[in-house]
Amino acid sequence: MFDASTLPSDPVVSYHEYGFAVVKVYTDEQAKILDDFAKKWINDLLTDWFTDEKQPNSLESYHIWSRGLPEAHRDVFKALNRYRYPDQALESVLINDRLKSFLSAIGLNQYKYWDDGWGWIGFRFIRPGASDGYPFTRKAWGVSEDVVSCWVPIIGHSSKETLTIVPGSHKKQYENCPDTGKFAKNEYRLATPPQDNELYNPTLQTGEIIFYHPETIHSEDVLDSDKTRLSLEFRFKPY
């Protein structure tokens, strides 16, 4: 595992030197608003699959209790349902002054929200060990290209669930290959998986999020955890 002691305490320096930064963006109250929003989003999608006799205890144990549901229920997590346009009140929480200040500090002053066609905020709901998350890649290899990404944990803040990052990879060249799996066919993936000692999964506190560079190698998969990971994500495209 990557030696985290080498990371600078200044998140702006971390972003430029290592391709990512962990930043305290949200207050406890704001984090609770995002938590409620994301969990309601998932529960609303799954409503038709619940019954009075079988209500789930929690979304973090979804990988366990969902085994009793028909596989067809996974269709509710297709891209069309995983993105939306937040209302003004939620947008003001997501894109607050602390977030804007960090974007300005890394040199991003003029930007627009990256819109996948269904909305600019999305979620990822990743079961451990199920290969739900995409393999190692960089945003620069896909359609979003030069975006700065924000990753917001809802369920799963420990190093077992957070985004897997290859620190410093935004400054290196890598061989890629077309995606031949179940994910985006118009994107490229890392041809040779990185070594374990190159990988880093930050442990995040309430209100902390990850910003990462478009060239940073990363993966959203969860390999070994007792939780189904839920996160929100959104991106900024410079202009």
C-alpha positions as CSV (number, residue, x, y, z in Angstrom):
1,M,0.0,0.0,0.0
2,F,1.1,3.5,-0.8
3,D,2.9,5.3,2.1
4,A,0.4,8.0,3.1
5,S,2.9,9.7,5.4
6,T,4.4,11.2,2.3
7,L,1.3,13.1,1.4
8,P,1.4,16.9,2.1
9,S,-1.0,18.4,4.6
10,D,-2.0,21.1,2.2
11,P,-4.7,19.7,-0.1
12,V,-3.9,22.1,-2.9
13,V,-0.3,20.8,-3.0
14,S,-1.6,17.2,-2.7
15,Y,-3.8,17.8,-5.8
16,H,-1.0,19.2,-7.9
17,E,1.7,16.8,-6.7
18,Y,-0.3,13.5,-6.2
19,G,-3.4,14.0,-8.4
20,F,-5.9,14.0,-5.7
21,A,-6.9,15.8,-2.4
22,V,-9.1,15.0,0.6
23,V,-10.9,18.2,1.6
24,K,-13.3,19.0,4.4
25,V,-16.1,20.6,2.4
26,Y,-19.4,19.9,4.3
27,T,-20.5,20.6,7.8
28,D,-22.1,17.7,9.8
29,E,-25.5,19.2,9.0
30,Q,-24.7,19.4,5.3
31,A,-23.4,15.9,5.3
32,K,-26.6,14.7,6.8
33,I,-28.6,16.4,4.1
34,L,-26.6,14.6,1.4
35,D,-26.8,11.4,3.3
36,D,-30.6,11.6,3.4
37,F,-30.9,12.6,-0.2
38,A,-28.7,9.8,-1.5
39,K,-30.4,7.1,0.6
40,K,-33.9,8.2,-0.4
41,W,-32.8,8.1,-4.0
42,I,-31.8,4.4,-3.7
43,N,-34.8,3.4,-1.6
44,D,-37.1,5.1,-4.1
45,L,-35.6,3.1,-7.0
46,L,-36.0,-0.1,-5.0
47,T,-39.5,0.5,-3.7
48,D,-41.2,-1.8,-6.2
49,W,-39.0,-4.7,-5.1
50,F,-39.8,-4.3,-1.4
51,T,-42.7,-6.2,0.3
52,D,-44.2,-5.7,3.7
53,E,-42.7,-9.0,4.7
54,K,-39.2,-8.2,3.4
55,Q,-38.0,-4.7,4.1
56,P,-34.2,-4.3,4.1
57,N,-32.6,-3.4,7.4
58,S,-30.1,-1.0,5.8
59,L,-28.6,-0.2,2.5
60,E,-25.1,-1.0,3.7
61,S,-26.1,-4.7,3.9
62,Y,-27.8,-4.6,0.5
63,H,-25.3,-7.2,-0.8
64,I,-26.7,-9.6,1.7
65,W,-30.5,-9.1,1.6
66,S,-30.7,-8.4,-2.1
67,R,-29.7,-12.0,-2.8
68,G,-33.4,-12.8,-2.3
69,L,-34.5,-10.5,-5.1
70,P,-34.7,-11.4,-8.8
71,E,-31.6,-10.3,-10.7
72,A,-33.9,-8.1,-12.8
73,H,-34.1,-5.6,-10.0
74,R,-30.5,-4.5,-10.9
75,D,-32.0,-2.7,-13.9
76,V,-33.0,0.1,-11.7
77,F,-29.3,1.0,-11.3
78,K,-28.8,1.7,-15.0
79,A,-27.3,5.1,-16.0
80,L,-30.7,6.7,-16.7
81,N,-31.6,6.3,-13.0
82,R,-28.2,7.0,-11.6
83,Y,-28.1,10.7,-12.6
84,R,-30.3,13.7,-12.0
85,Y,-30.4,17.4,-11.8
86,P,-30.6,18.5,-8.1
87,D,-32.9,21.3,-7.0
88,Q,-31.6,24.7,-6.1
89,A,-31.5,24.0,-2.3
90,L,-29.5,20.8,-2.8
91,E,-27.2,22.5,-5.3
92,S,-26.4,25.2,-2.8
93,V,-25.3,22.5,-0.3
94,L,-23.2,20.5,-2.9
95,I,-21.5,23.5,-4.4
96,N,-20.8,25.6,-1.3
97,D,-18.2,28.3,-0.7
98,R,-15.6,25.8,0.6
99,L,-15.9,23.7,-2.5
100,K,-15.6,26.8,-4.8
101,S,-12.7,28.0,-2.8
102,F,-10.8,24.8,-3.4
103,L,-11.5,24.8,-7.1
104,S,-10.2,28.4,-7.3
105,A,-7.1,27.4,-5.3
106,I,-6.2,24.7,-7.9
107,G,-6.7,27.1,-10.7
108,L,-10.3,26.2,-11.8
109,N,-12.2,29.5,-11.9
110,Q,-14.3,29.1,-15.0
111,Y,-16.2,25.8,-15.4
112,K,-19.5,24.2,-16.0
113,Y,-21.0,21.0,-14.5
114,W,-20.2,17.9,-16.5
115,D,-23.6,16.5,-17.6
116,D,-23.8,12.8,-18.7
117,G,-27.1,13.5,-20.5
118,W,-29.3,12.6,-17.6
119,G,-28.1,15.0,-14.9
120,W,-24.9,16.3,-13.4
121,I,-25.0,14.5,-10.0
122,G,-24.8,10.7,-9.9
123,F,-24.5,7.9,-7.5
124,R,-22.5,4.7,-7.3
125,F,-23.9,1.7,-5.3
126,I,-21.1,-0.9,-5.2
127,R,-21.4,-4.4,-3.6
128,P,-18.2,-5.8,-2.2
129,G,-16.6,-8.5,-4.3
130,A,-19.2,-8.2,-7.0
131,S,-17.2,-6.2,-9.6
132,D,-19.9,-3.5,-9.6
133,G,-17.3,-0.8,-9.9
134,Y,-15.3,0.0,-13.0
135,P,-11.6,-1.2,-13.2
136,F,-8.6,1.1,-13.2
137,T,-8.8,4.0,-15.6
138,R,-8.5,7.8,-15.9
139,K,-11.2,10.3,-16.8
140,A,-9.0,11.6,-19.6
141,W,-9.5,8.3,-21.4
142,G,-13.2,8.7,-21.6
143,V,-15.8,11.1,-22.9
144,S,-15.4,13.5,-20.0
145,E,-11.7,14.0,-20.7
146,D,-10.5,17.1,-18.8
147,V,-12.9,17.2,-15.8
148,V,-12.1,17.7,-12.2
149,S,-14.0,15.0,-10.3
150,C,-15.6,15.2,-6.8
151,W,-16.3,11.9,-4.9
152,V,-18.6,12.1,-1.9
153,P,-18.9,9.1,0.5
154,I,-22.4,8.3,1.9
155,I,-22.0,4.7,3.1
156,G,-18.4,3.5,3.5
157,H,-15.8,6.0,4.7
158,S,-13.0,3.6,5.6
159,S,-10.1,2.5,3.4
160,K,-12.0,-0.7,2.5
161,E,-14.7,1.3,0.7
162,T,-13.3,4.6,-0.6
163,L,-12.0,5.3,-4.1
164,T,-8.8,3.5,-5.0
165,I,-6.2,5.9,-6.3
166,V,-2.7,5.6,-7.7
167,P,-1.1,8.8,-6.3
168,G,1.1,10.7,-8.7
169,S,-0.2,8.8,-11.7
170,H,-1.5,12.0,-13.3
171,K,2.2,12.8,-14.2
172,K,3.0,9.4,-15.8
173,Q,2.3,7.7,-19.1
174,Y,0.3,4.4,-19.1
175,E,-0.7,1.9,-21.7
176,N,-4.5,1.6,-22.1
177,C,-6.9,-0.8,-23.7
178,P,-10.6,-0.7,-24.8
179,D,-13.2,-1.6,-22.1
180,T,-14.2,-5.1,-23.0
181,G,-16.3,-5.6,-19.8
182,K,-19.8,-4.6,-18.8
183,F,-19.0,-0.9,-18.5
184,A,-18.6,2.0,-21.1
185,K,-17.4,0.6,-24.4
186,N,-16.2,4.1,-25.5
187,E,-13.7,4.4,-22.7
188,Y,-10.3,2.9,-22.1
189,R,-8.9,1.1,-19.1
190,L,-5.4,0.6,-17.7
191,A,-3.8,-2.3,-19.6
192,T,-1.7,-3.6,-16.7
193,P,-3.1,-3.4,-13.2
194,P,-1.0,-1.4,-10.8
195,Q,1.1,-2.9,-8.0
196,D,-0.4,-3.1,-4.5
197,N,2.2,-0.7,-3.2
198,E,1.1,1.9,-5.6
199,L,-2.5,2.0,-4.4
200,Y,-4.1,4.3,-1.8
201,N,-7.6,4.3,-0.3
202,P,-8.1,7.4,1.9
203,T,-10.1,7.1,5.1
204,L,-12.5,9.9,5.2
205,Q,-14.2,11.8,8.0
206,T,-17.7,13.2,7.9
207,G,-17.9,16.1,5.5
208,E,-14.6,15.1,3.7
209,I,-14.6,14.4,0.0
210,I,-12.1,13.5,-2.7
211,F,-11.1,15.7,-5.6
212,Y,-9.1,14.0,-8.3
213,H,-7.4,15.1,-11.5
214,P,-8.6,13.9,-14.9
215,E,-5.3,12.0,-15.5
216,T,-5.3,10.2,-12.1
217,I,-5.5,6.4,-12.3
218,H,-8.3,5.2,-10.1
219,S,-10.9,2.5,-9.6
220,E,-14.3,2.6,-7.9
221,D,-14.6,-1.1,-7.2
222,V,-14.9,-2.5,-3.6
223,L,-13.0,-5.7,-3.1
224,D,-13.3,-6.7,0.5
225,S,-15.7,-5.0,2.9
226,D,-18.8,-5.8,5.0
227,K,-20.6,-2.9,3.5
228,T,-22.2,-2.0,0.2
229,R,-20.6,1.3,-0.7
230,L,-22.8,4.3,-1.7
231,S,-21.2,7.5,-3.0
232,L,-22.2,10.6,-4.9
233,E,-20.1,12.1,-7.6
234,F,-20.1,15.2,-9.8
235,R,-17.5,16.8,-12.1
236,F,-16.4,20.2,-13.4
237,K,-15.3,20.9,-16.9
238,P,-13.0,23.8,-17.4
239,Y,-13.7,26.4,-20.1
